[in-house]
Amino acid sequence: MAGYVIHLAIAEEYLKKHKDVKEDYDEFIKGVIYPDSVTDKSLTHYGIKSSKVILKDFLQDNEINNSYMRGYFLHLITDYLFYNKYLEKFTKDIYIMIMTY
């Protein structure tokens, strides 16, 4: 999973870039943090584990109609991208860098 610091940094950037959306800051941040604050992350990540986020299932079960839910969804999008786009690329890049050093 992307760590708390990454989730919070992405949340802050989202808020900076979407000032037209009047978010309740505290609720938004609570939503961003909540999915990783539980013992069984499969329940909050809508997948068999936190690295297997199923965004469609979250959207079928929830309405994204307030700051908390937008923060929660941003968390899930971050994890989805982390595991499905960036982790593999960075792992390969680091491996190549180490092997060519």
Biopython code that builds the backbone (N, CA, C, O; Angstrom):
import numpy as np
from Bio.PDB.StructureBuilder import StructureBuilder

atoms = [
    (1, "MET", "N", (0.835, -1.184, 0.000)),
    (1, "MET", "CA", (0.000, 0.000, 0.000)),
    (1, "MET", "C", (0.872, 1.237, 0.000)),
    (1, "MET", "O", (1.983, 1.230, 0.531)),
    (2, "ALA", "N", (0.375, 2.265, -0.582)),
    (2, "ALA", "CA", (1.044, 3.553, -0.448)),
    (2, "ALA", "C", (0.902, 3.968, 1.014)),
    (2, "ALA", "O", (-0.171, 3.803, 1.595)),
    (3, "GLY", "N", (1.954, 4.498, 1.614)),
    (3, "GLY", "CA", (1.925, 4.848, 3.032)),
    (3, "GLY", "C", (1.095, 6.089, 3.314)),
    (3, "GLY", "O", (0.674, 6.803, 2.404)),
    (4, "TYR", "N", (0.873, 6.327, 4.604)),
    (4, "TYR", "CA", (0.082, 7.492, 5.028)),
    (4, "TYR", "C", (0.632, 8.797, 4.456)),
    (4, "TYR", "O", (-0.130, 9.666, 4.034)),
    (5, "VAL", "N", (1.952, 8.927, 4.443)),
    (5, "VAL", "CA", (2.562, 10.174, 3.965)),
    (5, "VAL", "C", (2.208, 10.399, 2.498)),
    (5, "VAL", "O", (1.891, 11.518, 2.095)),
    (6, "ILE", "N", (2.262, 9.339, 1.709)),
    (6, "ILE", "CA", (1.909, 9.456, 0.286)),
    (6, "ILE", "C", (0.442, 9.835, 0.140)),
    (6, "ILE", "O", (0.103, 10.725, -0.640)),
    (7, "HIS", "N", (-0.429, 9.162, 0.890)),
    (7, "HIS", "CA", (-1.860, 9.475, 0.813)),
    (7, "HIS", "C", (-2.131, 10.932, 1.201)),
    (7, "HIS", "O", (-2.916, 11.620, 0.550)),
    (8, "LEU", "N", (-1.485, 11.381, 2.246)),
    (8, "LEU", "CA", (-1.697, 12.764, 2.692)),
    (8, "LEU", "C", (-1.132, 13.775, 1.694)),
    (8, "LEU", "O", (-1.745, 14.817, 1.459)),
    (9, "ALA", "N", (0.023, 13.480, 1.110)),
    (9, "ALA", "CA", (0.608, 14.381, 0.111)),
    (9, "ALA", "C", (-0.295, 14.481, -1.119)),
    (9, "ALA", "O", (-0.497, 15.569, -1.657)),
    (10, "ILE", "N", (-0.825, 13.367, -1.554)),
    (10, "ILE", "CA", (-1.736, 13.376, -2.707)),
    (10, "ILE", "C", (-3.008, 14.134, -2.359)),
    (10, "ILE", "O", (-3.528, 14.883, -3.186)),
    (11, "ALA", "N", (-3.510, 13.948, -1.157)),
    (11, "ALA", "CA", (-4.709, 14.674, -0.718)),
    (11, "ALA", "C", (-4.471, 16.176, -0.742)),
    (11, "ALA", "O", (-5.316, 16.933, -1.221)),
    (12, "GLU", "N", (-3.338, 16.606, -0.234)),
    (12, "GLU", "CA", (-3.019, 18.041, -0.225)),
    (12, "GLU", "C", (-2.926, 18.590, -1.643)),
    (12, "GLU", "O", (-3.409, 19.689, -1.912)),
    (13, "GLU", "N", (-2.316, 17.846, -2.544)),
    (13, "GLU", "CA", (-2.219, 18.289, -3.938)),
    (13, "GLU", "C", (-3.599, 18.362, -4.588)),
    (13, "GLU", "O", (-3.903, 19.303, -5.322)),
    (14, "TYR", "N", (-4.426, 17.358, -4.308)),
    (14, "TYR", "CA", (-5.794, 17.367, -4.830)),
    (14, "TYR", "C", (-6.521, 18.630, -4.364)),
    (14, "TYR", "O", (-7.154, 19.322, -5.160)),
    (15, "LEU", "N", (-6.422, 18.915, -3.084)),
    (15, "LEU", "CA", (-7.108, 20.085, -2.533)),
    (15, "LEU", "C", (-6.590, 21.382, -3.144)),
    (15, "LEU", "O", (-7.372, 22.298, -3.399)),
    (16, "LYS", "N", (-5.293, 21.472, -3.380)),
    (16, "LYS", "CA", (-4.717, 22.668, -4.008)),
    (16, "LYS", "C", (-5.244, 22.856, -5.425)),
    (16, "LYS", "O", (-5.542, 23.975, -5.841)),
    (17, "LYS", "N", (-5.355, 21.769, -6.152)),
    (17, "LYS", "CA", (-5.741, 21.841, -7.564)),
    (17, "LYS", "C", (-7.250, 21.886, -7.785)),
    (17, "LYS", "O", (-7.701, 22.168, -8.895)),
    (18, "HIS", "N", (-8.029, 21.616, -6.751)),
    (18, "HIS", "CA", (-9.487, 21.590, -6.880)),
    (18, "HIS", "C", (-10.135, 22.528, -5.865)),
    (18, "HIS", "O", (-11.054, 22.146, -5.142)),
    (19, "LYS", "N", (-9.643, 23.745, -5.828)),
    (19, "LYS", "CA", (-10.181, 24.725, -4.884)),
    (19, "LYS", "C", (-11.629, 25.086, -5.180)),
    (19, "LYS", "O", (-12.338, 25.600, -4.315)),
    (20, "ASP", "N", (-12.063, 24.814, -6.406)),
    (20, "ASP", "CA", (-13.446, 25.093, -6.773)),
    (20, "ASP", "C", (-14.421, 24.149, -6.070)),
    (20, "ASP", "O", (-15.602, 24.465, -5.923)),
    (21, "VAL", "N", (-13.922, 22.987, -5.636)),
    (21, "VAL", "CA", (-14.737, 22.049, -4.867)),
    (21, "VAL", "C", (-14.542, 22.408, -3.399)),
    (21, "VAL", "O", (-13.431, 22.306, -2.878)),
    (22, "LYS", "N", (-15.578, 22.814, -2.751)),
    (22, "LYS", "CA", (-15.483, 23.256, -1.352)),
    (22, "LYS", "C", (-15.505, 22.037, -0.430)),
    (22, "LYS", "O", (-16.558, 21.607, 0.041)),
    (23, "GLU", "N", (-14.320, 21.499, -0.190)),
    (23, "GLU", "CA", (-14.212, 20.329, 0.674)),
    (23, "GLU", "C", (-14.151, 20.742, 2.139)),
    (23, "GLU", "O", (-13.582, 21.778, 2.484)),
    (24, "ASP", "N", (-14.741, 19.924, 2.984)),
    (24, "ASP", "CA", (-14.539, 20.029, 4.421)),
    (24, "ASP", "C", (-13.199, 19.339, 4.674)),
    (24, "ASP", "O", (-13.108, 18.113, 4.617)),
    (25, "TYR", "N", (-12.169, 20.121, 4.952)),
    (25, "TYR", "CA", (-10.805, 19.608, 5.042)),
    (25, "TYR", "C", (-10.696, 18.419, 6.003)),
    (25, "TYR", "O", (-10.146, 17.380, 5.638)),
    (26, "ASP", "N", (-11.206, 18.562, 7.205)),
    (26, "ASP", "CA", (-11.078, 17.495, 8.203)),
    (26, "ASP", "C", (-11.759, 16.211, 7.754)),
    (26, "ASP", "O", (-11.211, 15.123, 7.928)),
    (27, "GLU", "N", (-12.939, 16.330, 7.185)),
    (27, "GLU", "CA", (-13.661, 15.146, 6.709)),
    (27, "GLU", "C", (-12.941, 14.499, 5.533)),
    (27, "GLU", "O", (-12.866, 13.273, 5.445)),
    (28, "PHE", "N", (-12.418, 15.311, 4.640)),
    (28, "PHE", "CA", (-11.682, 14.799, 3.482)),
    (28, "PHE", "C", (-10.469, 13.999, 3.949)),
    (28, "PHE", "O", (-10.238, 12.886, 3.476)),
    (29, "ILE", "N", (-9.702, 14.558, 4.866)),
    (29, "ILE", "CA", (-8.510, 13.873, 5.377)),
    (29, "ILE", "C", (-8.896, 12.605, 6.132)),
    (29, "ILE", "O", (-8.206, 11.592, 6.021)),
    (30, "LYS", "N", (-9.980, 12.641, 6.894)),
    (30, "LYS", "CA", (-10.450, 11.415, 7.568)),
    (30, "LYS", "C", (-10.752, 10.329, 6.542)),
    (30, "LYS", "O", (-10.410, 9.164, 6.745)),
    (31, "GLY", "N", (-11.391, 10.712, 5.444)),
    (31, "GLY", "CA", (-11.688, 9.753, 4.383)),
    (31, "GLY", "C", (-10.440, 9.196, 3.733)),
    (31, "GLY", "O", (-10.387, 8.016, 3.385)),
    (32, "VAL", "N", (-9.443, 10.033, 3.571)),
    (32, "VAL", "CA", (-8.178, 9.601, 2.973)),
    (32, "VAL", "C", (-7.465, 8.588, 3.876)),
    (32, "VAL", "O", (-6.867, 7.633, 3.382)),
    (33, "ILE", "N", (-7.526, 8.790, 5.161)),
    (33, "ILE", "CA", (-6.792, 7.941, 6.104)),
    (33, "ILE", "C", (-7.557, 6.672, 6.484)),
    (33, "ILE", "O", (-6.944, 5.633, 6.731)),
    (34, "TYR", "N", (-8.876, 6.746, 6.532)),
    (34, "TYR", "CA", (-9.680, 5.642, 7.058)),
    (34, "TYR", "C", (-9.364, 4.259, 6.476)),
    (34, "TYR", "O", (-9.211, 3.318, 7.255)),
    (35, "PRO", "N", (-9.259, 4.083, 5.169)),
    (35, "PRO", "CA", (-9.109, 2.715, 4.652)),
    (35, "PRO", "C", (-7.915, 1.941, 5.201)),
    (35, "PRO", "O", (-7.948, 0.710, 5.231)),
    (36, "ASP", "N", (-6.868, 2.626, 5.632)),
    (36, "ASP", "CA", (-5.705, 1.925, 6.187)),
    (36, "ASP", "C", (-5.711, 1.874, 7.712)),
    (36, "ASP", "O", (-4.775, 1.352, 8.317)),
    (37, "SER", "N", (-6.746, 2.407, 8.329)),
    (37, "SER", "CA", (-6.775, 2.460, 9.796)),
    (37, "SER", "C", (-7.466, 1.263, 10.427)),
    (37, "SER", "O", (-7.657, 1.231, 11.643)),
    (38, "VAL", "N", (-7.840, 0.290, 9.629)),
    (38, "VAL", "CA", (-8.536, -0.892, 10.138)),
    (38, "VAL", "C", (-7.623, -2.112, 10.066)),
    (38, "VAL", "O", (-6.616, -2.107, 9.357)),
    (39, "THR", "N", (-7.982, -3.142, 10.796)),
    (39, "THR", "CA", (-7.181, -4.361, 10.809)),
    (39, "THR", "C", (-7.324, -5.138, 9.504)),
    (39, "THR", "O", (-6.328, -5.575, 8.927)),
    (40, "ASP", "N", (-8.556, -5.310, 9.041)),
    (40, "ASP", "CA", (-8.811, -6.078, 7.811)),
    (40, "ASP", "C", (-9.007, -5.112, 6.638)),
    (40, "ASP", "O", (-10.122, -4.661, 6.373)),
    (41, "LYS", "N", (-7.936, -4.808, 5.959)),
    (41, "LYS", "CA", (-7.980, -3.826, 4.875)),
    (41, "LYS", "C", (-8.750, -4.319, 3.651)),
    (41, "LYS", "O", (-9.120, -3.515, 2.795)),
    (42, "SER", "N", (-8.993, -5.606, 3.557)),
    (42, "SER", "CA", (-9.780, -6.106, 2.419)),
    (42, "SER", "C", (-11.206, -5.542, 2.476)),
    (42, "SER", "O", (-11.851, -5.361, 1.443)),
    (43, "LEU", "N", (-11.683, -5.270, 3.684)),
    (43, "LEU", "CA", (-13.037, -4.725, 3.833)),
    (43, "LEU", "C", (-13.126, -3.271, 3.377)),
    (43, "LEU", "O", (-14.150, -2.850, 2.840)),
    (44, "THR", "N", (-12.076, -2.517, 3.584)),
    (44, "THR", "CA", (-12.107, -1.096, 3.234)),
    (44, "THR", "C", (-11.536, -0.813, 1.852)),
    (44, "THR", "O", (-11.658, 0.302, 1.345)),
    (45, "HIS", "N", (-10.911, -1.822, 1.239)),
    (45, "HIS", "CA", (-10.313, -1.629, -0.077)),
    (45, "HIS", "C", (-11.088, -2.351, -1.186)),
    (45, "HIS", "O", (-10.689, -2.305, -2.350)),
    (46, "TYR", "N", (-12.173, -3.004, -0.835)),
    (46, "TYR", "CA", (-13.043, -3.640, -1.807)),
    (46, "TYR", "C", (-12.299, -4.622, -2.705)),
    (46, "TYR", "O", (-12.483, -4.633, -3.922)),
    (47, "GLY", "N", (-11.475, -5.429, -2.099)),
    (47, "GLY", "CA", (-10.730, -6.469, -2.806)),
    (47, "GLY", "C", (-10.282, -7.506, -1.804)),
    (47, "GLY", "O", (-10.524, -7.367, -0.605)),
    (48, "ILE", "N", (-9.630, -8.544, -2.289)),
    (48, "ILE", "CA", (-9.194, -9.601, -1.372)),
    (48, "ILE", "C", (-8.084, -9.128, -0.445)),
    (48, "ILE", "O", (-7.867, -9.711, 0.617)),
    (49, "LYS", "N", (-7.377, -8.065, -0.848)),
    (49, "LYS", "CA", (-6.394, -7.402, -0.003)),
    (49, "LYS", "C", (-6.218, -5.981, -0.520)),
    (49, "LYS", "O", (-6.723, -5.639, -1.589)),
    (50, "SER", "N", (-5.509, -5.163, 0.229)),
    (50, "SER", "CA", (-5.423, -3.743, -0.120)),
    (50, "SER", "C", (-4.725, -3.506, -1.452)),
    (50, "SER", "O", (-4.924, -2.458, -2.068)),
    (51, "SER", "N", (-3.920, -4.442, -1.906)),
    (51, "SER", "CA", (-3.249, -4.277, -3.191)),
    (51, "SER", "C", (-4.138, -4.679, -4.364)),
    (51, "SER", "O", (-3.739, -4.536, -5.519)),
    (52, "LYS", "N", (-5.316, -5.170, -4.083)),
    (52, "LYS", "CA", (-6.244, -5.621, -5.131)),
    (52, "LYS", "C", (-7.544, -4.810, -5.093)),
    (52, "LYS", "O", (-8.637, -5.375, -5.090)),
    (53, "VAL", "N", (-7.414, -3.502, -5.063)),
    (53, "VAL", "CA", (-8.573, -2.604, -4.996)),
    (53, "VAL", "C", (-9.473, -2.817, -6.208)),
    (53, "VAL", "O", (-9.003, -2.895, -7.343)),
    (54, "ILE", "N", (-10.776, -2.910, -5.945)),
    (54, "ILE", "CA", (-11.754, -2.998, -7.029)),
    (54, "ILE", "C", (-12.613, -1.738, -6.959)),
    (54, "ILE", "O", (-13.600, -1.680, -6.225)),
    (55, "LEU", "N", (-12.220, -0.741, -7.730)),
    (55, "LEU", "CA", (-12.886, 0.561, -7.703)),
    (55, "LEU", "C", (-14.364, 0.447, -8.063)),
    (55, "LEU", "O", (-15.206, 1.128, -7.477)),
    (56, "LYS", "N", (-14.670, -0.403, -9.013)),
    (56, "LYS", "CA", (-16.061, -0.585, -9.450)),
    (56, "LYS", "C", (-16.954, -1.034, -8.286)),
    (56, "LYS", "O", (-18.086, -0.569, -8.155)),
    (57, "ASP", "N", (-16.446, -1.928, -7.453)),
    (57, "ASP", "CA", (-17.232, -2.406, -6.310)),
    (57, "ASP", "C", (-17.487, -1.279, -5.311)),
    (57, "ASP", "O", (-18.581, -1.168, -4.758)),
    (58, "PHE", "N", (-16.479, -0.450, -5.083)),
    (58, "PHE", "CA", (-16.663, 0.693, -4.194)),
    (58, "PHE", "C", (-17.762, 1.613, -4.740)),
    (58, "PHE", "O", (-18.646, 2.048, -4.003)),
    (59, "LEU", "N", (-17.690, 1.895, -6.032)),
    (59, "LEU", "CA", (-18.669, 2.806, -6.645)),
    (59, "LEU", "C", (-20.082, 2.223, -6.650)),
    (59, "LEU", "O", (-21.058, 2.968, -6.555)),
    (60, "GLN", "N", (-20.197, 0.920, -6.758)),
    (60, "GLN", "CA", (-21.518, 0.287, -6.714)),
    (60, "GLN", "C", (-22.130, 0.346, -5.320)),
    (60, "GLN", "O", (-23.351, 0.404, -5.179)),
    (61, "ASP", "N", (-21.293, 0.332, -4.296)),
    (61, "ASP", "CA", (-21.771, 0.304, -2.914)),
    (61, "ASP", "C", (-21.905, 1.674, -2.260)),
    (61, "ASP", "O", (-22.527, 1.792, -1.204)),
    (62, "ASN", "N", (-21.335, 2.710, -2.868)),
    (62, "ASN", "CA", (-21.267, 4.015, -2.208)),
    (62, "ASN", "C", (-21.595, 5.161, -3.156)),
    (62, "ASN", "O", (-21.440, 5.060, -4.373)),
    (63, "GLU", "N", (-22.049, 6.239, -2.561)),
    (63, "GLU", "CA", (-22.200, 7.488, -3.289)),
    (63, "GLU", "C", (-21.050, 8.393, -2.875)),
    (63, "GLU", "O", (-20.723, 8.498, -1.693)),
    (64, "ILE", "N", (-20.449, 9.036, -3.843)),
    (64, "ILE", "CA", (-19.349, 9.963, -3.534)),
    (64, "ILE", "C", (-19.962, 11.356, -3.514)),
    (64, "ILE", "O", (-19.828, 12.133, -4.459)),
    (65, "ASN", "N", (-20.637, 11.647, -2.410)),
    (65, "ASN", "CA", (-21.433, 12.871, -2.343)),
    (65, "ASN", "C", (-21.035, 13.801, -1.189)),
    (65, "ASN", "O", (-21.768, 14.730, -0.851)),
    (66, "ASN", "N", (-19.870, 13.542, -0.592)),
    (66, "ASN", "CA", (-19.393, 14.433, 0.470)),
    (66, "ASN", "C", (-17.870, 14.342, 0.562)),
    (66, "ASN", "O", (-17.248, 13.497, -0.081)),
    (67, "SER", "N", (-17.292, 15.207, 1.354)),
    (67, "SER", "CA", (-15.834, 15.292, 1.457)),
    (67, "SER", "C", (-15.215, 13.989, 1.949)),
    (67, "SER", "O", (-14.182, 13.561, 1.435)),
    (68, "TYR", "N", (-15.829, 13.363, 2.926)),
    (68, "TYR", "CA", (-15.305, 12.107, 3.459)),
    (68, "TYR", "C", (-15.212, 11.044, 2.360)),
    (68, "TYR", "O", (-14.183, 10.386, 2.204)),
    (69, "MET", "N", (-16.295, 10.887, 1.606)),
    (69, "MET", "CA", (-16.319, 9.860, 0.563)),
    (69, "MET", "C", (-15.370, 10.193, -0.584)),
    (69, "MET", "O", (-14.790, 9.288, -1.183)),
    (70, "ARG", "N", (-15.204, 11.473, -0.896)),
    (70, "ARG", "CA", (-14.235, 11.844, -1.933)),
    (70, "ARG", "C", (-12.813, 11.537, -1.451)),
    (70, "ARG", "O", (-11.980, 11.090, -2.240)),
    (71, "GLY", "N", (-12.530, 11.770, -0.175)),
    (71, "GLY", "CA", (-11.230, 11.419, 0.372)),
    (71, "GLY", "C", (-10.996, 9.918, 0.352)),
    (71, "GLY", "O", (-9.912, 9.450, 0.002)),
    (72, "TYR", "N", (-12.013, 9.176, 0.728)),
    (72, "TYR", "CA", (-11.943, 7.713, 0.730)),
    (72, "TYR", "C", (-11.658, 7.207, -0.687)),
    (72, "TYR", "O", (-10.783, 6.365, -0.889)),
    (73, "PHE", "N", (-12.403, 7.729, -1.659)),
    (73, "PHE", "CA", (-12.214, 7.289, -3.036)),
    (73, "PHE", "C", (-10.824, 7.672, -3.549)),
    (73, "PHE", "O", (-10.196, 6.895, -4.267)),
    (74, "LEU", "N", (-10.344, 8.852, -3.189)),
    (74, "LEU", "CA", (-8.997, 9.254, -3.581)),
    (74, "LEU", "C", (-7.968, 8.273, -3.018)),
    (74, "LEU", "O", (-7.004, 7.927, -3.701)),
    (75, "HIS", "N", (-8.163, 7.832, -1.801)),
    (75, "HIS", "CA", (-7.275, 6.835, -1.210)),
    (75, "HIS", "C", (-7.250, 5.573, -2.068)),
    (75, "HIS", "O", (-6.178, 5.055, -2.381)),
    (76, "LEU", "N", (-8.424, 5.080, -2.448)),
    (76, "LEU", "CA", (-8.496, 3.848, -3.233)),
    (76, "LEU", "C", (-7.877, 4.029, -4.612)),
    (76, "LEU", "O", (-7.200, 3.127, -5.104)),
    (77, "ILE", "N", (-8.094, 5.167, -5.238)),
    (77, "ILE", "CA", (-7.482, 5.441, -6.542)),
    (77, "ILE", "C", (-5.957, 5.442, -6.399)),
    (77, "ILE", "O", (-5.249, 4.891, -7.242)),
    (78, "THR", "N", (-5.466, 6.056, -5.342)),
    (78, "THR", "CA", (-4.024, 6.104, -5.096)),
    (78, "THR", "C", (-3.457, 4.696, -4.960)),
    (78, "THR", "O", (-2.438, 4.379, -5.575)),
    (79, "ASP", "N", (-4.101, 3.850, -4.163)),
    (79, "ASP", "CA", (-3.621, 2.486, -4.004)),
    (79, "ASP", "C", (-3.700, 1.721, -5.321)),
    (79, "ASP", "O", (-2.778, 0.985, -5.671)),
    (80, "TYR", "N", (-4.793, 1.894, -6.043)),
    (80, "TYR", "CA", (-4.946, 1.206, -7.331)),
    (80, "TYR", "C", (-3.792, 1.570, -8.272)),
    (80, "TYR", "O", (-3.164, 0.694, -8.867)),
    (81, "LEU", "N", (-3.524, 2.869, -8.395)),
    (81, "LEU", "CA", (-2.434, 3.310, -9.273)),
    (81, "LEU", "C", (-1.077, 2.855, -8.758)),
    (81, "LEU", "O", (-0.214, 2.456, -9.540)),
    (82, "PHE", "N", (-0.887, 2.915, -7.454)),
    (82, "PHE", "CA", (0.383, 2.499, -6.852)),
    (82, "PHE", "C", (0.699, 1.053, -7.234)),
    (82, "PHE", "O", (1.809, 0.758, -7.678)),
    (83, "TYR", "N", (-0.263, 0.156, -7.064)),
    (83, "TYR", "CA", (-0.028, -1.256, -7.328)),
    (83, "TYR", "C", (-0.100, -1.630, -8.800)),
    (83, "TYR", "O", (0.592, -2.555, -9.226)),
    (84, "ASN", "N", (-0.909, -0.948, -9.582)),
    (84, "ASN", "CA", (-1.136, -1.356, -10.965)),
    (84, "ASN", "C", (-0.361, -0.561, -12.005)),
    (84, "ASN", "O", (-0.322, -0.949, -13.173)),
    (85, "LYS", "N", (0.244, 0.526, -11.607)),
    (85, "LYS", "CA", (0.978, 1.319, -12.574)),
    (85, "LYS", "C", (2.400, 1.622, -12.111)),
    (85, "LYS", "O", (3.355, 1.372, -12.846)),
    (86, "TYR", "N", (2.548, 2.147, -10.920)),
    (86, "TYR", "CA", (3.840, 2.670, -10.497)),
    (86, "TYR", "C", (4.764, 1.651, -9.853)),
    (86, "TYR", "O", (5.969, 1.689, -10.104)),
    (87, "LEU", "N", (4.259, 0.756, -9.047)),
    (87, "LEU", "CA", (5.121, -0.170, -8.305)),
    (87, "LEU", "C", (5.994, -0.989, -9.242)),
    (87, "LEU", "O", (7.204, -1.092, -9.039)),
    (88, "GLU", "N", (5.389, -1.565, -10.254)),
    (88, "GLU", "CA", (6.154, -2.392, -11.188)),
    (88, "GLU", "C", (7.213, -1.563, -11.921)),
    (88, "GLU", "O", (8.347, -2.012, -12.089)),
    (89, "LYS", "N", (6.847, -0.366, -12.354)),
    (89, "LYS", "CA", (7.796, 0.488, -13.073)),
    (89, "LYS", "C", (8.964, 0.868, -12.181)),
    (89, "LYS", "O", (10.121, 0.757, -12.587)),
    (90, "PHE", "N", (8.669, 1.314, -10.969)),
    (90, "PHE", "CA", (9.742, 1.719, -10.070)),
    (90, "PHE", "C", (10.597, 0.537, -9.657)),
    (90, "PHE", "O", (11.812, 0.679, -9.513)),
    (91, "THR", "N", (9.995, -0.619, -9.466)),
    (91, "THR", "CA", (10.750, -1.807, -9.100)),
    (91, "THR", "C", (11.729, -2.158, -10.214)),
    (91, "THR", "O", (12.890, -2.467, -9.945)),
    (92, "LYS", "N", (11.267, -2.111, -11.464)),
    (92, "LYS", "CA", (12.154, -2.399, -12.596)),
    (92, "LYS", "C", (13.256, -1.355, -12.701)),
    (92, "LYS", "O", (14.421, -1.703, -12.891)),
    (93, "ASP", "N", (12.903, -0.082, -12.579)),
    (93, "ASP", "CA", (13.894, 0.994, -12.680)),
    (93, "ASP", "C", (14.957, 0.869, -11.594)),
    (93, "ASP", "O", (16.143, 1.058, -11.865)),
    (94, "ILE", "N", (14.547, 0.556, -10.379)),
    (94, "ILE", "CA", (15.501, 0.407, -9.274)),
    (94, "ILE", "C", (16.392, -0.802, -9.523)),
    (94, "ILE", "O", (17.599, -0.745, -9.292)),
    (95, "TYR", "N", (15.803, -1.893, -9.992)),
    (95, "TYR", "CA", (16.581, -3.094, -10.293)),
    (95, "TYR", "C", (17.632, -2.799, -11.362)),
    (95, "TYR", "O", (18.793, -3.180, -11.214)),
    (96, "ILE", "N", (17.231, -2.128, -12.428)),
    (96, "ILE", "CA", (18.162, -1.773, -13.505)),
    (96, "ILE", "C", (19.266, -0.874, -12.973)),
    (96, "ILE", "O", (20.439, -1.066, -13.295)),
    (97, "MET", "N", (18.897, 0.101, -12.165)),
    (97, "MET", "CA", (19.872, 1.023, -11.599)),
    (97, "MET", "C", (20.892, 0.268, -10.738)),
    (97, "MET", "O", (22.092, 0.524, -10.834)),
    (98, "ILE", "N", (20.428, -0.642, -9.914)),
    (98, "ILE", "CA", (21.324, -1.406, -9.040)),
    (98, "ILE", "C", (22.240, -2.316, -9.864)),
    (98, "ILE", "O", (23.432, -2.429, -9.580)),
    (99, "MET", "N", (21.679, -2.955, -10.871)),
    (99, "MET", "CA", (22.459, -3.899, -11.673)),
    (99, "MET", "C", (23.489, -3.211, -12.553)),
    (99, "MET", "O", (24.494, -3.822, -12.918)),
    (100, "THR", "N", (23.260, -1.956, -12.900)),
    (100, "THR", "CA", (24.199, -1.252, -13.761)),
    (100, "THR", "C", (25.161, -0.369, -12.978)),
    (100, "THR", "O", (26.038, 0.269, -13.560)),
    (101, "TYR", "N", (25.002, -0.333, -11.693)),
    (101, "TYR", "CA", (25.856, 0.524, -10.849)),
    (101, "TYR", "C", (27.213, -0.029, -10.668)),
    (101, "TYR", "O", (28.040, 0.577, -9.987)),
]
sb = StructureBuilder()
sb.init_structure("model")
sb.init_model(0)
sb.init_chain("A")
sb.init_seg("    ")
for serial, (resi, resn, name, xyz) in enumerate(atoms, 1):
    if name == "N":
        sb.init_residue(resn, " ", resi, " ")
    sb.init_atom(name, np.array(xyz, "f"), 0.0, 1.0, " ", f" {name:<3s}", serial, name[0])
structure = sb.get_structure()
